[in-house]
Amino acid sequence: MDTVFSLLRDFGLTFVPLFVAMDSISTVPILLSLTHDLADKKRNSVIRNALITAFGLGLIFIVVGKGIFLFLGITVNDFLIAGGLILFLLGAKELVVGKMFEAQAIAGEDVIAVVPLATPLVVGPAVLTTLLILTDQYHIIMVTFSFIVNLLISWLLFAQANRLVRVLGHGGVLALSKVFALLLAAIAVSMIHRGIMAFVG
């Protein structure tokens, strides 16, 4: 009984920080903005590829993350600034041009799945940092399990995007995409600010 309680406690202590760091609920509207020109089938493909990529990236960091950081001389703050710059450019392009990507192109769909969905939105600096910290404190199997559960929750939330498109209609999604592009740019500025302040502090 003590073993079961200990496992449940460790799961809770690894699951909750990752859930907060991943913040998949906030990513759903950005997903809509990125994929509003895609058919349901294509959007599902983008979601699947994004989560597979996110899983692979997270698994790499769970296993060899600290070694990679030390070898390349990269810090978490570097990740914050780089990820923030990517998101800001994407948000600004949506506001000015009307599209973050040319989603009709097959190559564009592949790009959307990897950047910005897989990283830095699903598995960004916050998630990578959390994974590195948790692997120092808990068994790697438990951290990996909690990470997978969070990805499954993300998949369930993202799968509702098709329903939202049907409810809102194409015009509604286009209108929302402008609002969330501005939100994305604000998130990007916040990430860059945190990274710079960490260096200055």
N, CA and C of each residue as an Amber inpcrd file, in Angstrom:
protein
   603
   0.8330000  -1.2120000   0.0000000   0.0000000   0.0000000   0.0000000
   0.8640000   1.2570000   0.0000000   1.9380000   1.2240000   0.7730000
   2.8480000   2.3640000   0.8230000   3.4830000   2.6050000  -0.5410000
   3.7770000   1.5130000  -1.2470000   4.3850000   1.6340000  -2.5730000
   3.4330000   2.2910000  -3.5530000   2.1600000   1.8750000  -3.5080000
   1.1450000   2.4680000  -4.3890000   0.9730000   3.9480000  -4.0880000
   0.9100000   4.2790000  -2.8070000   0.7660000   5.6880000  -2.4050000
   1.9710000   6.4980000  -2.8750000   3.1560000   5.9220000  -2.7470000
   4.3740000   6.6140000  -3.1680000   4.3840000   6.8620000  -4.6710000
   3.9160000   5.8670000  -5.4360000   3.8610000   6.0150000  -6.8950000
   2.8480000   7.0850000  -7.2980000   1.6890000   7.0740000  -6.6430000
   0.6650000   8.0780000  -6.9400000   1.1420000   9.4810000  -6.5830000
   1.8390000   9.5760000  -5.4690000   2.3710000  10.8750000  -5.0470000
   3.4010000  11.3840000  -6.0630000   4.2990000  10.4890000  -6.4720000
   5.3220000  10.8840000  -7.4440000   4.7030000  11.2520000  -8.7830000
   3.6450000  10.5170000  -9.1600000   2.9670000  10.8520000 -10.4110000
   2.3590000  12.2550000 -10.3330000   1.6960000  12.5440000  -9.2170000
   1.1040000  13.8630000  -9.0500000   2.1460000  14.9650000  -9.0690000
   3.2680000  14.7200000  -8.4270000   4.3150000  15.7330000  -8.3220000
   5.0790000  15.9360000  -9.6300000   4.9990000  14.9620000 -10.5320000
   5.6240000  15.1300000 -11.8440000   4.6120000  15.5670000 -12.8990000
   3.3570000  15.1290000 -12.7400000   2.3300000  15.4580000 -13.7180000
   1.9330000  16.9330000 -13.6590000   1.6740000  17.4360000 -12.4660000
   1.1520000  18.8020000 -12.3160000   2.1080000  19.8670000 -12.8690000
   3.4110000  19.8320000 -12.5240000   4.3070000  20.8540000 -13.0840000
   4.3640000  20.8120000 -14.6130000   4.3390000  19.6120000 -15.1810000
   4.3700000  19.4870000 -16.6360000   3.0730000  19.9930000 -17.2620000
   1.9500000  19.7210000 -16.6040000   0.6480000  20.1830000 -17.1060000
   0.6040000  21.7040000 -17.1430000   1.1060000  22.3240000 -16.0780000
   1.1220000  23.7900000 -16.0120000   2.0780000  24.3630000 -17.0530000
   3.2610000  23.7440000 -17.1740000   4.2680000  24.2350000 -18.1090000
   3.8200000  24.0730000 -19.5610000   3.1420000  22.9620000 -19.8650000
   2.7000000  22.7000000 -21.2360000   1.5400000  23.6140000 -21.6280000
   0.6020000  23.8350000 -20.7120000  -0.5100000  24.7710000 -20.9120000
  -1.1900000  24.5600000 -22.2720000  -1.6200000  23.3260000 -22.5150000
  -2.1940000  22.9670000 -23.8190000  -3.4820000  23.7070000 -24.1270000
  -4.2390000  24.0660000 -23.0950000  -5.5040000  24.7770000 -23.3130000
  -5.2590000  26.0990000 -24.0470000  -4.2030000  26.7970000 -23.6710000
  -3.8920000  28.0740000 -24.3090000  -3.3690000  27.8930000 -25.7350000
  -2.8980000  26.6960000 -26.0490000  -2.3520000  26.4430000 -27.3830000
  -3.4380000  26.1710000 -28.4090000  -4.6280000  25.7440000 -27.9520000
  -5.7160000  25.3970000 -28.8790000  -6.0850000  26.5660000 -29.8100000
  -6.3140000  27.7760000 -29.2920000  -6.6570000  28.8750000 -30.2070000
  -5.5340000  29.2210000 -31.1740000  -4.2860000  29.0620000 -30.7260000
  -3.1560000  29.3210000 -31.6150000  -3.1090000  28.2600000 -32.7110000
  -3.4390000  27.0120000 -32.3450000  -3.5300000  25.9430000 -33.3330000
  -4.5760000  26.2940000 -34.3970000  -5.7120000  26.8150000 -33.9590000
  -6.7540000  27.2280000 -34.8990000  -6.2440000  28.3090000 -35.8460000
  -5.5020000  29.2660000 -35.2810000  -4.9730000  30.3530000 -36.0970000
  -3.9900000  29.8300000 -37.1410000  -3.1760000  28.8600000 -36.7470000
  -2.1610000  28.3060000 -37.6470000  -2.7620000  27.4580000 -38.7590000
  -3.8900000  26.8100000 -38.4730000  -4.4060000  25.7970000 -39.4040000
  -5.7940000  26.1330000 -39.9460000  -6.2070000  27.3870000 -39.9100000
  -7.5760000  27.7070000 -40.3100000  -7.8270000  27.4530000 -41.8010000
  -6.7690000  27.3580000 -42.6140000  -6.9440000  27.0960000 -44.0340000
  -6.9240000  25.6040000 -44.3780000  -6.6990000  24.7620000 -43.3870000
  -6.5680000  23.3320000 -43.6370000  -7.8910000  22.5970000 -43.4430000
  -8.0760000  21.5330000 -44.2110000  -9.2150000  20.6470000 -44.0200000
  -9.0260000  19.8520000 -42.7400000 -10.1070000  19.2690000 -42.2240000
 -10.0500000  18.5210000 -40.9690000  -8.9630000  17.4460000 -40.9960000
  -8.8980000  16.7060000 -42.1160000  -7.9310000  15.6080000 -42.2310000
  -6.5040000  16.1310000 -42.1550000  -6.2330000  17.2450000 -42.8400000
  -4.8970000  17.8330000 -42.8280000  -4.5570000  18.3650000 -41.4400000
  -5.5590000  18.9860000 -40.7790000  -5.3300000  19.5130000 -39.4350000
  -4.9930000  18.3790000 -38.4700000  -5.7030000  17.2740000 -38.5910000
  -5.4170000  16.1080000 -37.7410000  -4.0080000  15.5910000 -37.9820000
  -3.5780000  15.6350000 -39.2380000  -2.2180000  15.1890000 -39.5710000
  -1.1740000  16.0980000 -38.9380000  -1.4370000  17.4040000 -38.9800000
  -0.5180000  18.3710000 -38.3650000  -0.4320000  18.1310000 -36.8520000
  -1.5890000  17.9120000 -36.2150000  -1.6230000  17.6670000 -34.7690000
  -0.8370000  16.4050000 -34.4180000  -1.0760000  15.3340000 -35.1850000
  -0.3810000  14.0720000 -34.9220000   1.1350000  14.2300000 -35.0570000
   1.5750000  14.8670000 -36.1490000   3.0120000  15.0490000 -36.3640000
   3.6310000  15.9580000 -35.3120000   2.8790000  16.9700000 -34.8860000
   3.3810000  17.8910000 -33.8660000   3.6100000  17.1670000 -32.5420000
   2.6470000  16.3310000 -32.1500000   2.7680000  15.6420000 -30.8650000
   3.8370000  14.5470000 -30.9080000   3.9960000  13.8990000 -32.0510000
   5.0760000  12.9120000 -32.1930000   6.4230000  13.6040000 -32.0780000
   6.5510000  14.7590000 -32.7540000   7.7940000  15.5300000 -32.6760000
   8.0540000  16.0140000 -31.2530000   6.9880000  16.4940000 -30.5950000
   7.1160000  16.9760000 -29.2160000   7.5490000  15.8420000 -28.2940000
   6.9810000  14.6490000 -28.5060000   7.3590000  13.4960000 -27.6940000
   8.8360000  13.1540000 -27.8850000   9.2830000  13.1400000 -29.1350000
  10.6830000  12.8370000 -29.4100000  11.6270000  13.8440000 -28.7850000
  11.2710000  15.1280000 -28.9020000  12.1110000  16.1840000 -28.3240000
  12.1530000  16.0730000 -26.8070000  10.9750000  15.8680000 -26.1970000
  10.9310000  15.7410000 -24.7360000  11.7080000  14.5380000 -24.2520000
  11.5980000  13.4170000 -24.9740000  12.3100000  12.1960000 -24.5750000
  13.8150000  12.3950000 -24.6380000  14.2760000  13.0980000 -25.6640000
  15.7090000  13.3860000 -25.7800000  16.1890000  14.1780000 -24.5720000
  15.3860000  15.1760000 -24.1690000  15.7960000  16.0000000 -23.0360000
  15.7300000  15.2350000 -21.7220000  14.7770000  14.3220000 -21.6110000
  14.7110000  13.5070000 -20.4050000  15.9720000  12.6630000 -20.2600000
  16.4440000  12.1270000 -21.3680000  17.5820000  11.1940000 -21.3360000
  18.9320000  11.9240000 -21.3100000  19.0940000  12.8800000 -22.2230000
  20.4280000  13.4840000 -22.3670000  20.3970000  15.0140000 -22.3560000
  19.3150000  15.5970000 -21.8340000  19.1620000  17.0450000 -21.8830000
  20.3020000  17.8350000 -21.2640000  20.6490000  17.4860000 -20.0510000
  21.6950000  18.2450000 -19.3540000  23.0330000  18.1290000 -20.0670000
  23.3150000  16.9290000 -20.5790000  24.5690000  16.7200000 -21.3060000
  24.6410000  17.5850000 -22.5510000  23.5140000  17.7050000 -23.2770000
  23.4770000  18.5290000 -24.4860000  23.7010000  19.9950000 -24.1420000
  23.0300000  20.4610000 -23.0910000  23.1790000  21.8520000 -22.6690000
  24.6360000  22.1710000 -22.3170000  25.2420000  21.2840000 -21.5300000
  26.6250000  21.5020000 -21.1080000  27.5860000  21.4440000 -22.2860000
  27.3590000  20.4930000 -23.1910000  28.2600000  20.3070000 -24.3320000
  28.2170000  21.5010000 -25.2770000  27.0130000  22.0180000 -25.5300000
  26.8600000  23.1280000 -26.4650000  26.9550000  24.4910000 -25.7910000
  26.9670000  24.5100000 -24.4640000  27.0340000  25.7780000 -23.7510000
  25.7490000  26.5700000 -23.8490000  24.6230000  25.8640000 -23.9730000
  23.3120000  26.5170000 -24.0980000  22.6410000  26.5690000 -22.7340000
  21.9750000  27.6690000 -22.4470000  21.2220000  27.7970000 -21.2030000
  19.7240000  27.8290000 -21.5050000  18.9330000  27.6650000 -20.4650000
  17.4760000  27.7500000 -20.6150000  17.0690000  29.1450000 -21.0870000
  17.7920000  30.1440000 -20.6440000  17.4900000  31.5150000 -21.0480000
  17.7230000  31.7160000 -22.5430000  18.7340000  31.0290000 -23.0940000
  18.9380000  31.0560000 -24.5410000  17.6990000  30.5150000 -25.2550000
  17.1290000  29.4340000 -24.7110000  15.9190000  28.8340000 -25.2720000
  14.7550000  29.8070000 -25.2160000  14.6250000  30.5200000 -24.1030000
  13.5410000  31.4830000 -23.9520000  13.6060000  32.5670000 -25.0230000
  14.7890000  33.1090000 -25.2280000  14.9540000  34.1950000 -26.1910000
  14.7430000  33.6970000 -27.6220000  15.3400000  32.5440000 -27.9600000
  15.2030000  31.9980000 -29.3110000  13.7500000  31.6310000 -29.6070000
  13.1070000  30.9540000 -28.6580000  11.6960000  30.5840000 -28.8460000
  10.8080000  31.8050000 -28.9490000  11.0930000  32.8190000 -28.1270000
  10.3130000  34.0520000 -28.1710000  10.4390000  34.7730000 -29.5040000
  11.6340000  34.8000000 -30.0570000  11.8460000  35.4500000 -31.3540000
  11.0580000  34.7490000 -32.4550000  11.0570000  33.4050000 -32.4200000
  10.3100000  32.6350000 -33.4230000   8.8140000  32.9430000 -33.3370000
   8.2750000  32.9040000 -32.1170000   6.8470000  33.1620000 -31.9400000
   6.4710000  34.5880000 -32.3310000   7.3400000  35.5400000 -31.9970000
   7.0440000  36.9350000 -32.3300000   6.9750000  37.1370000 -33.8400000
   7.9210000  36.5560000 -34.5660000   7.9330000  36.6920000 -36.0200000
   6.6850000  36.0680000 -36.6430000   6.2640000  34.9050000 -36.0980000
   5.0660000  34.2400000 -36.6180000   3.8130000  35.0650000 -36.3450000
   3.6970000  35.5940000 -35.1160000   2.5480000  36.4240000 -34.7690000
   2.4990000  37.6930000 -35.6000000   3.6580000  38.3200000 -35.7990000
   3.7140000  39.5590000 -36.5850000   3.3270000  39.2930000 -38.0390000
   3.7620000  38.1670000 -38.5880000   3.4200000  37.8430000 -39.9780000
   1.9210000  37.6290000 -40.1300000   1.2930000  36.9630000 -39.1440000
  -0.1550000  36.7530000 -39.1970000  -0.8910000  38.0940000 -39.1920000
  -0.4270000  39.0390000 -38.3630000  -1.0870000  40.3360000 -38.2550000
  -0.9050000  41.1870000 -39.5130000   0.2740000  41.1150000 -40.1110000
   0.5830000  41.9710000 -41.2600000   0.1410000  41.3420000 -42.5830000
   0.5030000  40.0750000 -42.7730000   0.2610000  39.4070000 -44.0520000
  -1.0570000  38.6450000 -44.0590000  -1.4420000  38.1140000 -42.8920000
  -2.6820000  37.3500000 -42.8060000  -2.4660000  35.8690000 -42.6820000
  -1.2190000  35.4170000 -42.7550000  -0.9010000  33.9950000 -42.6150000
   0.4550000  33.8520000 -41.9450000   0.5280000  32.9280000 -40.9740000
   1.8200000  32.6290000 -40.3760000   2.6630000  31.7920000 -41.3200000
   1.9820000  30.8850000 -42.0530000   2.6320000  30.0120000 -43.0150000
   1.7600000  29.9090000 -44.2500000   2.3510000  29.5150000 -45.3600000
   1.5740000  29.1280000 -46.5270000   1.1360000  27.7030000 -46.2980000
   0.0280000  27.5350000 -45.5640000  -0.3910000  26.2200000 -45.0950000
  -0.8150000  25.2920000 -46.2150000  -1.1250000  25.8410000 -47.4120000
  -1.5710000  24.9800000 -48.4920000  -0.4460000  24.0770000 -48.9970000
   0.7790000  24.5320000 -48.8410000   1.9030000  23.7330000 -49.3160000
   2.1790000  22.5900000 -48.3660000   2.4900000  21.4430000 -48.9210000
   2.7530000  20.2610000 -48.0850000   3.9230000  20.5220000 -47.1560000
   4.9700000  21.1530000 -47.7050000   6.1290000  21.4500000 -46.8660000
   5.7380000  22.3790000 -45.7330000   4.8050000  23.3250000 -46.0190000
   4.3600000  24.2500000 -44.9930000   3.6670000  23.5420000 -43.8550000
   2.8870000  22.5130000 -44.1780000   2.2020000  21.7490000 -43.1350000
   3.2100000  21.0480000 -42.2380000   4.2610000  20.5330000 -42.8320000
   5.3100000  19.8870000 -42.0400000   5.9850000  20.8910000 -41.1160000
   6.1930000  22.1030000 -41.6210000   6.8290000  23.1480000 -40.8210000
   5.9510000  23.5290000 -39.6410000   4.6530000  23.6940000 -39.8980000
   3.7190000  24.0550000 -38.8310000   3.7610000  23.0320000 -37.7070000
   3.8040000  21.7530000 -38.0640000   3.8020000  20.6830000 -37.0620000
   5.0190000  20.7720000 -36.1530000   6.1710000  21.1230000 -36.7520000
   7.4140000  21.1700000 -35.9700000   7.5780000  22.5110000 -35.2720000
   7.4820000  23.5900000 -36.0550000   7.6080000  24.9590000 -35.5200000
   6.4210000  25.7690000 -36.0260000   5.5700000  26.3170000 -35.1570000
   5.7970000  26.4570000 -33.7230000   5.0370000  25.4570000 -32.8460000
   4.2800000  24.5040000 -33.4350000   3.4310000  23.6540000 -32.5960000
   4.2310000  22.7450000 -31.6640000   5.0490000  21.8580000 -32.2510000
   5.8160000  20.9350000 -31.4010000   6.7240000  21.6980000 -30.4520000
   7.4390000  22.6580000 -31.0070000   8.2860000  23.5410000 -30.2070000
   8.2890000  24.9180000 -30.8590000   8.0800000  26.0000000 -30.1270000
   8.1220000  26.0580000 -28.6640000   6.7600000  26.0350000 -27.9690000
   5.6430000  25.7210000 -28.6870000   4.3320000  25.8010000 -28.0390000
   4.0310000  24.5930000 -27.1450000   4.1210000  23.3700000 -27.6860000
   3.8190000  22.1940000 -26.8660000   4.9830000  21.8810000 -25.9340000
   6.1680000  21.7560000 -26.5040000   7.3700000  21.4970000 -25.6940000
   8.3170000  22.6700000 -25.8980000   8.1440000  23.6710000 -25.0610000
   8.9750000  24.8640000 -25.1370000   9.9670000  24.9360000 -23.9900000
  10.5500000  26.0960000 -23.7800000  11.5420000  26.2560000 -22.7120000
  11.0220000  25.8620000 -21.3340000   9.7550000  26.2060000 -21.0390000
   9.1960000  25.8820000 -19.7140000   9.1190000  24.3700000 -19.5030000
   8.6500000  23.6510000 -20.5320000   8.5260000  22.1910000 -20.4180000
   9.9030000  21.5430000 -20.3440000  10.8220000  21.9940000 -21.1850000
  12.1720000  21.4150000 -21.1820000  12.8560000  21.6390000 -19.8410000
  12.6990000  22.8340000 -19.3090000  13.2810000  23.1270000 -17.9990000
  12.6660000  22.2450000 -16.9200000  11.3330000  22.1040000 -16.9660000
  10.6340000  21.2590000 -15.9890000  11.0950000  19.8150000 -16.0820000
  11.2600000  19.3090000 -17.2950000  11.7350000  17.9290000 -17.4770000
  13.1240000  17.7400000 -16.8810000  13.9960000  18.7120000 -17.1100000
  15.3520000  18.6130000 -16.5740000  15.3500000  18.6040000 -15.0480000
  14.5080000  19.4520000 -14.4680000  14.4330000  19.5260000 -13.0020000
  13.8390000  18.2450000 -12.4290000  12.7680000  17.7430000 -13.0450000
  12.0840000  16.5470000 -12.5270000  12.9600000  15.3060000 -12.6090000
  13.7480000  15.1800000 -13.6580000  14.6120000  14.0050000 -13.7810000
  15.7100000  13.9890000 -12.7200000  15.9680000  15.1460000 -12.1480000
  16.9200000  15.2160000 -11.0260000  16.2840000  14.7430000  -9.7240000
  14.9440000  14.8250000  -9.6390000  14.2590000  14.5680000  -8.3810000
  13.5020000  13.2460000  -8.3490000  13.0770000  12.7440000  -9.5370000
  12.2370000  11.5400000  -9.5840000  12.7940000  10.5510000 -10.5930000
  12.2750000   9.3250000 -10.5240000  12.7340000   8.2840000 -11.4350000
  12.3770000   8.6580000 -12.8710000  13.2960000   8.3600000 -13.7900000
  13.1120000   8.7420000 -15.1850000  11.8580000   8.1160000 -15.7930000
  11.4920000   6.9140000 -15.3450000  10.3000000   6.2460000 -15.8710000
   9.0410000   7.0170000 -15.4720000   8.9850000   7.4930000 -14.2390000
   7.8250000   8.2530000 -13.7740000   7.7110000   9.5840000 -14.5070000
   8.8360000  10.2400000 -14.7170000   8.8220000  11.5140000 -15.4400000
   8.3610000  11.3000000 -16.8780000   8.8520000  10.2440000 -17.5040000
   8.4550000   9.9250000 -18.8760000   6.9600000   9.6140000 -18.9600000
   6.4530000   8.8550000 -17.9910000   5.0310000   8.5020000 -17.9670000
   4.1640000   9.7540000 -17.8320000   4.5390000  10.6350000 -16.9220000
   3.7840000  11.8800000 -16.7280000   3.8150000  12.7430000 -17.9830000
   4.9490000  12.7490000 -18.6490000   5.0980000  13.5160000 -19.8880000
   4.1670000  12.9650000 -20.9710000   4.1130000  11.6390000 -21.0980000
   3.2440000  11.0050000 -22.0900000   1.7680000  11.2910000 -21.7890000
   1.3880000  11.2160000 -20.5160000   0.0000000  11.5050000 -20.1370000
  -0.3680000  12.9370000 -20.5170000   0.5390000  13.8700000 -20.2940000
   0.2810000  15.2620000 -20.6680000   0.1470000  15.4290000 -22.1780000
   0.9330000  14.6960000 -22.9430000   0.8200000  14.7590000 -24.3960000
  -0.5230000  14.2030000 -24.8670000  -0.9960000  13.1440000 -24.2070000
  -2.3010000  12.5790000 -24.5560000  -3.4200000  13.5810000 -24.2700000
  -3.2930000  14.3100000 -23.1640000  -4.2710000  15.3480000 -22.8490000
  -4.2370000  16.4440000 -23.9170000  -3.0350000  16.8050000 -24.3470000
  -2.8940000  17.8030000 -25.4110000  -3.5850000  17.3250000 -26.6860000
  -3.4030000  16.0480000 -27.0180000  -4.0270000  15.4940000 -28.2200000
  -5.5570000  15.5770000 -28.1230000  -6.1040000  15.2540000 -26.9490000
  -7.5490000  15.3210000 -26.7600000  -8.0650000  16.7530000 -26.9190000
  -7.3180000  17.7050000 -26.3930000  -7.7200000  19.1080000 -26.5040000
  -7.6030000  19.6030000 -27.9410000  -6.5030000  19.2570000 -28.6040000
  -6.2870000  19.7100000 -29.9810000  -7.3080000  19.1010000 -30.9290000
  -7.7490000  17.8900000 -30.6210000  -8.7220000  17.2130000 -31.4810000
 -10.0480000  17.9670000 -31.5250000 -10.3060000  18.7930000 -30.5110000
 -11.5460000  19.5740000 -30.4900000 -11.4740000  20.7660000 -31.4420000
 -10.3070000  21.0270000 -32.0180000 -10.1530000  22.1700000 -32.9190000
 -11.0990000  22.0590000 -34.1140000 -11.2560000  20.8370000 -34.6360000
 -12.1550000  20.6500000 -35.7810000 -13.5860000  21.0420000 -35.4240000
 -14.0280000  20.6940000 -34.2350000 -15.3760000  21.0540000 -33.8050000
 -15.5240000  22.5620000 -33.6810000 -14.4820000  23.2120000 -33.1680000
 -14.5320000  24.6640000 -33.0270000 -14.6430000  25.3480000 -34.3840000
 -13.9300000  24.7900000 -35.3740000 -13.9960000  25.3580000 -36.7140000
 -15.4160000  25.2590000 -37.2620000 -16.0610000  24.1150000 -37.0360000
 -17.4250000  23.9270000 -37.5340000 -18.3990000  24.8900000 -36.8480000
 -18.1890000  25.1270000 -35.5570000 -19.0900000  26.0000000 -34.7990000
 -18.8930000  27.4610000 -35.1920000 -17.6350000  27.8860000 -35.2710000
 -17.3340000  29.2920000 -35.5280000 -17.4610000  29.6670000 -37.0000000
 -17.2180000  28.6960000 -37.8710000 -17.2130000  29.0000000 -39.2930000
 -15.8860000  29.6080000 -39.7050000 -15.6400000  29.6390000 -41.0030000
 -14.3500000  30.1360000 -41.5030000 -14.1150000  31.5930000 -41.1210000
 -15.1600000  32.4200000 -41.2360000 -15.0060000  33.8330000 -40.8980000
 -14.7030000  34.0590000 -39.4400000 -15.3590000  33.2860000 -38.5700000
 -15.1050000  33.4130000 -37.1350000 -13.6920000  33.0260000 -36.7650000
 -13.2050000  31.9710000 -37.3980000 -11.8360000  31.5300000 -37.1190000
 -10.8300000  32.5640000 -37.6110000 -11.0940000  33.1580000 -38.7740000
 -10.1940000  34.1880000 -39.2890000 -10.1290000  35.3850000 -38.3410000
 -11.2920000  35.7730000 -37.8110000 -11.3290000  36.9050000 -36.8790000
 -10.5500000  36.5790000 -35.6040000 -10.7830000  35.3770000 -35.0810000
 -10.0760000  34.9740000 -33.8720000  -8.5800000  34.8580000 -34.1030000
  -8.2000000  34.4600000 -35.3010000  -6.7710000  34.2670000 -35.5850000
  -5.9950000  35.5720000 -35.4100000  -6.6560000  36.7090000 -35.7400000
  -5.9950000  38.0030000 -35.5660000  -5.7800000  38.3200000 -34.0890000
  -6.8100000  38.0290000 -33.2950000  -6.7110000  38.2760000 -31.8490000
  -5.6080000  37.4280000 -31.2430000  -5.5830000  36.1470000 -31.6110000
  -4.6160000  35.2510000 -31.0150000  -3.2140000  35.4350000 -31.5820000
  -3.1080000  35.9950000 -32.7700000  -1.7900000  36.3490000 -33.2900000
  -1.1680000  37.4450000 -32.4270000  -2.0120000  38.4130000 -32.0260000
  -1.5370000  39.4640000 -31.1240000  -1.1520000  38.8770000 -29.7760000
  -1.9600000  37.9100000 -29.2780000  -1.6420000  37.2330000 -28.0250000
  -0.3310000  36.4670000 -28.1500000  -0.1310000  35.8110000 -29.2780000
   1.0980000  35.0600000 -29.5060000   2.3070000  35.9840000 -29.4840000
   2.1750000  37.1530000 -30.1100000   3.2690000  38.1230000 -30.0980000
   3.5630000  38.5980000 -28.6790000   2.4990000  38.7810000 -27.8720000
   2.6830000  39.2050000 -26.4790000   3.3890000  38.1250000 -25.6640000
   3.0030000  36.8590000 -25.8840000   3.6750000  35.7450000 -25.2040000
   5.1500000  35.7160000 -25.5890000   5.4160000  35.9590000 -26.8700000
   6.7890000  35.9600000 -27.3530000   7.6210000  37.0490000 -26.6680000
   7.0430000  38.2340000 -26.5650000   7.7510000  39.3380000 -25.8950000
   8.0290000  38.9800000 -24.4370000   7.0550000  38.3340000 -23.7870000
   7.2370000  37.9130000 -22.3980000   8.3840000  36.9160000 -22.2630000
   8.4570000  35.9590000 -23.1980000   9.5420000  34.9770000 -23.1690000
  10.9030000  35.6460000 -23.3500000  10.9810000  36.5550000 -24.3250000
  12.2350000  37.2690000 -24.5830000  12.6220000  38.0990000 -23.3620000
  11.6320000  38.7610000 -22.7630000  11.8830000  39.5920000 -21.5880000
  12.4380000  38.7730000 -20.4250000  11.8270000  37.5860000 -20.1690000
  12.2970000  36.7370000 -19.0750000  13.7230000  36.2590000 -19.3320000
  14.0010000  35.9240000 -20.5770000  15.3490000  35.4710000 -20.9090000
  16.3840000  36.5590000 -20.7270000  16.0670000  37.7800000 -21.1920000
  16.9940000  38.9020000 -21.0540000  17.1860000  39.2940000 -19.6000000
  16.0710000  39.3460000 -18.8340000  16.1710000  39.7180000 -17.4220000
  17.0010000  38.7090000 -16.6280000  16.9310000  37.4330000 -17.0120000
  17.7510000  36.4340000 -16.3450000  19.2310000  36.6790000 -16.5920000
  19.5570000  37.1070000 -17.8060000  20.9520000  37.4110000 -18.1210000
  21.4090000  38.6620000 -17.3660000  20.5560000  39.6850000 -17.3670000
  20.9110000  40.9640000 -16.7130000  21.0080000  40.7770000 -15.2020000
  20.0090000  39.9720000 -14.6460000  19.9860000  39.7590000 -13.1980000
  21.1280000  38.8970000 -12.7440000
